[in-house]
Each structure stands twice: as C-alpha cells, then as structure tokens.
Amino acid sequence: MTNRHPRPLGKSTVTVSPLGLGCWPLAGMTRSGITPAAAVATVAAAVDAGITHFDTAYCYGENGESELAIAEAIRGRRADVMIASKCGIHWEPGRVQTVDGRPQRIRAEVEESLRRLDTDYLDLVYLHAPDPRIPIEESASELSRLLQAGKTRAVGTSNVSVDQLQRFALNCQVSACQLHYNMLQREIEAEILPWCRDHSVAMIVYWPLMKGLLAGEMRRDQLFPASDSRHKYPMFQGDEFQRNLDFVEAIRPVAVRLNCDLSNLVLAWTTEQPGVSSVLFGATSPEQSRANAQAFECHLDDAARQTIATAIKARGTVASRKAV
C-alpha cells in the first residue's frame, strides 16, 4: 500500500490515495483545544507525510472551520491534493443540525465551500445525507448540473441505503459512496459494498479504528462522560465493550510481530478489503497525522491476515447501533 499507487474513483477521472484525512475533528465541535493554528498544522503535516486525500464538509464547523484550515494548509499545493467535501447538511442557531437537500441549498453550499477552500473546483462532492422531505432524485439532478458545470470533478453519496443509492445513480453519475466500516462494524459487506463493486463505485470508509477502540489504548474500566458521544454506543458498554477489548488483545500480537502500531495494522488491513478504495482516519495534531501515515509502511502477510480473520470470526456480530 502506497500513495504512489492511487486508486480510481469509480468511473471518474479522479484518483484517490488508500489513506485520507477525515477533517471533521478539525472543526473543534466535538473536541476542545482545536485552535485554527492546530488545524492548519495537522493538515500540513498530513500533506508532508504523503497523504493526498482530504475529506471535509460544508457543516464541518459552524463557520466552515475545517474547510478554511485545509485552504490555508494547502496554499500553493492545490494540484497535489484531492479535496472531497459534502453538501446537504448545515447548522441552525443553537447548533441544531439540519438536513436540506433542496437544489438551491445544494448549489449555495457548494459555492460557499469553493470560496472557503479558495479553489474553483472540488475533486469530489458528496450528498452528505438524503433529505427525507424531498425525493433524492432532485438532489442528484442538481449535483449532476454542478458536475457538468465543472464545479466538481466527481459526485458521491454518503449515509445512504442501497435503494437510495440506486435512485441517485439514475439521475447523476455516482463515483463514490461513503459509509462507516472497520474490522467489527462490517454491515456494508451484506448489500451496499457488493452493489458498489458491481457498478464501479468507489467505497470510502470512515471509523476504521471504531471510534478509537481499535487503536488499542482503552482501559477495561474506561468510562465515557455525557459529553463524549461514545457513551451512547453499546460497543462501549458492559459485556460488549469487554468482548471488543478481547478482540483487540487477540490481534495485538500481529502488530508486535510486524513491528507496527496497532492502529497502523488496522488501517493497513482496512485498505486491503475488496471494494474499499480509501480509508479515512482522524487527527487533531501534526503528530497524529504523521503517526497514522505510518500505516503505509505496515505490510501484512498471510499469517497476519489469517489471525485477524480468525479473531473476527470468534468475536461474532457486534452491537453497534447508537442509542437514541
């Protein structure tokens, strides 16, 4: 796995690196202490470490903080990176997240993202989520018009079902689909990943480290405060949490043998999965960007793959749905 071997983004002219920086944490809305300077430094360090894929969104920050940080960090290096953004979700006063897939809203958000990023085109723009109030075909048609106008080089969908993806694809060339996926949360393997493989749609995945659990640094008695969204997920509670930590310990010796960090092993494994084109990791410091980029140097062998497969099978189905 190396950035010197980019992968095709569906049937578009865009290529994507196997690893990408997910830039939601840089907005500072879920973690404290993320200053604009720290966000810029995190992106710049990722570029220096060989990361070329940067994933952001109109709503990553109440005022576009994520996109603004990317713009500053890549100034003078725009041609060296692939920028993906998303439209269709924004913040109302009081930090109320609102889904709005109306054509006029989509166009306005894409235009604003271009301004924030100080670029005249996006490499990829996703519909961030389907708007339940309008047919997804209307959102798709507007994104198709933006594609034809050269505002973006490719279009994708995020947080969709197979049915929604099929309907979208009838009205706009879809090059990518973004959903969560990791060693234990593998729901996409049932339907949507095979559909994407069959229709040459690139799968871009987030949460490869299972919200930090697969990085191998959580304690058995770890508690998550109300301010941490992980306390709402069954995977971090009771017996489910303990079984997931057992899984981590089952694969840890593989990382030791291969002389790489556990998080790098997990990222490298995820990039190898059939149909997965790029894997997004998060970072909030230059050190984290550099550390995650080391996954490029983690080379799995057949013994490693077999040990991981055995551990996944032994762990079984994971309860992963977020509590309402």
Secondary structure, DSSP 8 states (H G I E B T S, - for coil): --TTS-EE-TTSS-EE-SEEEE-SGGG-SSSTT--HHHHHHHHHHHHHTT--EEE--TTSSTT-HHHHHHHHHTTT-GGG-EEEEEESEEEETTTEEEE---HHHHHHHHHHHHHHHT-S-BSEEEE-S--TTS-HHHHHHHHHHHHHTTSBS-EEEES--HHHHHHHHTTS---EEEEE--SS--GGGTTHHHHHHHTT-EEEEE-TTTTTGGGT---TT----TTSGGGG-GGGSHHHHHHHHHHHHHHHHHHHHHTS-HHHHHHHHHHTSTTEEEEEEE-SSHHHHHHHHGGGG----HHHHHHHHHHHHHH---------
